[in-house]
Amino acid sequence: MNYRKLGRTNLEVSEISLGTWAFGNNVYGGVPEKEAINTIHAGIDMGINLFDTAPQYGTDKQDGVAEIVLGKALKGKRNKVHISTKFGRNPCIEGGRSLFYKSRIINSVEESLKRLQTDYIDVLFFHSPFSPDEIRDDVWEGIEQVKKQGKVRFIAHSISMFKQTENMARLWAKEGKIDVVQVVLSLMNREAQTLVNELSEYPIGVFGRECLANGFLSGAITKDTVFPKGTLNARYSKQELAERVAQVEAFKFLMRNDITNMPQAALRWVLDQKGVSTVLSGAKNIAELKGAVSASNAKPFAKEELALAKKVLKKDFEAA
C-alpha cells in the first residue's frame, strides 16, 4: 500500500480507503456483520488506514448501522486508523431530510462517537447538502464547539448535486472552513475534475468516491443483468443499462500485464488524477478488497493512455 497526504490536514492516508455503505443496509445487497468485520480487519492487514462511514448508512429503524459495525471491528485497533463520518442525514430523523444546524451537529457527533466506540472523529463531513439553502448559519458555531472539545479534528464536505453545490465547496475552502472534500470521480463521471484541480491550491484533501460507477466498472454487469428490487441500480432502464455497459467495454484497453481487470484499471485511473488523496473502495468482502488494494501498487497510466481514456468517454454518467 502507498500513502498520501490528505491535503492540509497532513494526515498520512492509504491510497485505497474503505467505504462502509454496504455494511449498513441492503443498498448493494447486504453484508452479514461477521463478514463485514472480517473485511475491515483484512483491510488493516493490507495497509488500509482510512475508513469512511455515516449515520445515513443504516435503515429506517436504526441510524448508523455501519458505524456500529465499524466500531466493533476497530475495537483495540483505533490508534492504527483514521475514521471519517458525516452529519446532516439520518434515516430515522424527520424522514431523512437534511439537518445542517448547530444542535444537530453536536448531537450527531455524540451519537457517532458512541456507535464508533471512540472519543474523536478524524474527519467529519457535511453529508451531501443539496443546496446552500439547507445550511443554517449556526452550524459553524456547532463545528467550532466540537472541534474545541477535541471530538472532531477536521471538517469536510461530501459533495452531491454537484452543479448546485460545487461553489459551496469553493467558498468554504477559500475561507478555511473545510479541509477535505469527497467527490464522485470515475472513468464514467468526471464532472468534479475542474473543482479538484482548483482546490489543490489550498490544498484540500480529496476522497474519490463511486470510483467503480456503482458497480458498472466492476466487470460483473452485462446488458442482461437484472438487479434485485430495492437495490441502487434497479432504477435503470434497459437502454441506460446497455449504454453504460457499452461505455465500460470502451475502457478495456486500459488493462495490461499489471492491470488485469476493469476494477483495478478504474481505481488506478482515479489515483492518477491530479489532487486525489485517496480512493474509496466499496468492497463488500475480502476478495473484492484485495482487488482494490492491488491498484495502489500498479504502475500509473501513461499520458497517452489517459488521453485516450478521456477521448472515448461519451458523456458523464449520472452518479448515485
N, C-alpha and C positions, 0 to 999 in steps of 0.2 A: 504494500500500500504506500502511496505517495501522499504528502501532506502539503497544504497551502495555508497562507494567512487569510483569515476571514476579515478582509478589509481593515478598517482602522481599529477593530476590536483587538487585533494582534493574537487572537486565539489561533492555535495551530489545529486545523481540522482535516480529517481524511478526505481525499478527493471523492470517494464514494461514501455517502451517508445513507442511513436507513430511515425511510418514512414509514409510519405505523398505521396509516389509514385502514389498511386491510385487516389489522388486528382488532379494530374497534367495532366493525359491523360487517354486513354482507355485501358492501358495495362492489367488491371484487370476488365475491363468492364465499367469503368467510374463512377464518383460520382458527383451529382449536387453540386454546390458551397454551397448552403444553408445547405445541409446535411453534407457536409464536415466541415463547420464551427461549426455546432451543435455538431458534433462528437468531435472536438477539445475542445470545451467548456466542454463537458461532461467528457472528459479525465482529464482536470484540476480538475474538481469536484471530480473525482475518485482518485486524488493524483498524476497523471502523471505530471512530471515537466520537461520532456525532449522530444523535438520534432525534428525529422530529416527530412531534405528536400534537394533539389538540383536544380540548374539551368536546369539540364537534365530532370527534371520532368515537361516537357512541351510538346509542339507539334512542328511540322516542321515550324509552322508560329509564334510561341511565346515561348521563353525560360521562364523557371521558373514559370509556371502557379501555381504549388503547393506552391512556395514561396509567391506568391501574395495572395493565399487563406489563408495561414498560417499568413501572415502579417495582413490581415483583422481580422482574428479570435483572434489574440493576442493583438489587439489594446486596451490599457488600462490594459493589463494583463502581459506585458513584464517582469515586475520585479518578477513575480511568477515562471518563467520558464527559462530553458536553451534551446538554439537553436543550432543545428548543421546543417551546409550546406556544400556544396562541390564546387570545381572548377576543370576545365580542360575538361569538356564535356558539350557542348551546342548544342542542335539540330539545331539551326538556324545559327551557325557559322561554316563555312568551312566544311559543310556536316556532322557535328557532330564528326569530328575526334578529337583526344586527343590534348590538348593545355596546356602543363605544362611548362610555362616560365614566366619571370618577368612581362611583361606588361599585360599578360592575367590574372594573379592572381590579380594584382592591379585593373584592370578594372572589373573583375568578382566580387570581393568583393564589389566594389561600386554599381554594378548592383544588387547584392543580398541585400545589405543594403536598397536600395531604394524599392525593391519589398517587403521586410520583414517589412518595416516601422520601422526600428530600427537603432541605431548608433553603434552597436557592435554585433559580432558573437561569441558565446562561444567556439565552436569547428568547425574548418574548415578542411575538408577532401580533400586530393588528391582523385579525383573521378576515382578510378579503372584504374590506368595506366596498360597497357597490358605487358609492358616490361621496364627495366631500360633505354632503348634507347629513350624512349619518354620523359624523364626528362632532361630538359636543366639546366645547372649549374646555370644560373642567376635566376632561380626560387627561390632560397634561399635568394637572395637579396630582391626579392619582398615580401617574407614571413617576413623577418626582418622589412621591411618598414611598412606593415600593422599591425604588432604586436606593433611596436614602436608608431604608431599613435593611438593605443587603439581600432582599428577596429576589431581585432581578438585576442582572448585570448589564444587559444591552437590550435596546428596543429596536424593533424591526417592523417591516410592512410586507405582508404576504399579499401580492397583487392579484386581484381578479377584476373582471370587467375592465380590461386593460385600458381601452381608449378613454373611459370615464375617469380613471384613477391614476394614470401614469404621472400626471402633473402634480398630484399629491406627493408622490414619492420624490419627484424632483425638488419640490419646495421643502419637504421635511429633511431631505439630505443636505440641502444648502444651509438650512437653519440649524443643523446639528441635532435634530430631534430623533433621527433614526441612524442606525449603524449598519443595518443589513436589509436587503430585500430578498424576497422569494418570488421568482417569476416562472411562468410556463416557458420552456425553451426546448425545442426538439427539432429534428430534421424536418418535421411536418408543421411546425409552428415557430416562426422566428420574429414575431412582431415586437418582442421585447429587446431585440439586439441593440437598437439605437439607444434606448434608455440605459441599458447595461454599460454601453461604451461611455455615455455621458457621466454616469455615476462613478466610474473609475477615477475621475478627477479628485474625489474627496478623500480617500477611496471608500466606497461602500462594499461590504461583503455581499456576495451573490450566491443564493441557493438556486440551482436549476431544478425545476420540478416537471412532472409529466413528460419526462425525457424519452419515454417509450410510447408517447402519444396514446395513453390509456390502453396500452397493450398491443396496439396495431404494429409497433416496431418490435414486438416480441418474436415475430415469425410464426406464431401459432394460429393467427387468424386468417381465414380464407373468405372468399366472396360467398361461400355457402355456410359459414359459421352462423349458428343460431344461439343468441345469448339468452340466459335464463331471465325470466321476467323479474324486474326489480333491480337488476344489475345496471351499472353505469352505461354500458354500450348497447343495451337493449333499445335505446331511443332511436338508433339509426335506421333509415330506410335501406332497402336492398341496393338502391342506386348509390347512396352515400357510402355504404359498406364496400361496394365494388370499386368506387373511386379511391377510397383510402387504401385498399389492398393493392390496386394498380400503382399507386404512388410509392408504396413500400417496395414493390418489385423494382422500381426505377433506381432505388438506392443500393441494390445488391452489389453493384460494382465496388462498394467500399469494403467488402470482405476480402481478406487476403490471408497469407500464411499465419500471421499472429492475431488476426481478427477473423474468427471462423464462423461467426453467426451474426445475425442482424442486431440483437440487443447489444452485443459488445461494440459493434460499429456505431450504433446510435449513441451510446453513452460516451464513447471516445470522442465522437464529433462534438458533443456538448462540452467536454473537458477542453477541447481545442479552441473554444470561443473566448475571445478576449474578455477579461473581467470576471469570469466564472470562478468561484471559490470551491464549490462542492456540488456534486450531482446527487440528487435524492433518488435512491432506488426504492421501488415499492415492492421489493421481493417478498413473497409470501412463505418461502421455505428456504432451506439451506442451499439446495441445488441452484435455485434462481439467484441467490445472493452471491454464490461463488462466481457465477457468470458475470454478474455486475462488477464485482471486485476486479475481475481479470481485465476490465477496460482501463483501470488505472495503470497497469503495467504494459499495456500495448503501446507501440510507438505512435506518436502524433501523426495525423494525416499530413501529407504534403500539400503545399499551396495549390497544386494542380487538382488534387482530389477534392479539396474544399471548394475550389471554384466550380468544379463540375457538379458537386452536390448542391451548390446554390443555383446553378443553371437548370437542373432537372426538376426543381420544386415548382409545381403548377400554381399553388396558392397556399396561404396559411390556413390550415385546417382548424376548425373550432376546437378550443380547449374544453376541458370538463367544466 
